[in-house]
Amino acid sequence: MFEMIKNRIEKNGLTYNEFLQKTEQKINATDVNNLNDEEKHLFEYTKLNYQRMTRINKTYKTSENLCTLLANINIPQLWMVLTEGWCGDSAQNLPYIYKFSECNPLITFRILERDNNLDIMDMFLINNTRSIPKLVVFDTYNKIVFEWGARPKEAQDLVINWKNEGLQKDEFLEKLHLWYGRNRGKAIEQEFIELLNG
């Protein structure tokens, strides 16, 4: 399994900056007039998500506590993230995960676009769904160190509650992004601290 993943990453894996550039190029090259309603919807999400990622990149700095834990990793790791530019949860979490990875030069961070790599996505389903972003961390012995996705537990619990209250998708997504904006990465940081301590 790992050999196949490694080969795919070598062939198609993107660095975080390449992913951002590709997303920006897609936005700039798109003629909205040629899109159907569903494609327009995804295009608008992608534009918004690009702004979200850019904002987090500029404003966020990994906490000292988490950065120290990450700096203590003493064997090379590969952090593979399956994601897509139109995914709102990804825009709200991917920049943090990337910033975490920067705390240690032994961490190689690579992105695989989910829709071009469904065979790999299907190895790492979340509750039997292709939910993204999905992070899988491998060590130098090709063992899985930990997995994370697709949103912090606190956010996931809120979404479940809002669905149970009968909120429509657009309604609960609006509330979810307000939560992300207020939380500013604290929940995902805490979860990574627990993963690294565990």
Beta strands, then each sheet from edge to edge (+ up, - down):
strand 1: 77-83
strand 2: 107-113
strand 3: 134-139
strand 4: 144-149
sheet 1: 2+ 1+ 3- 4+
end
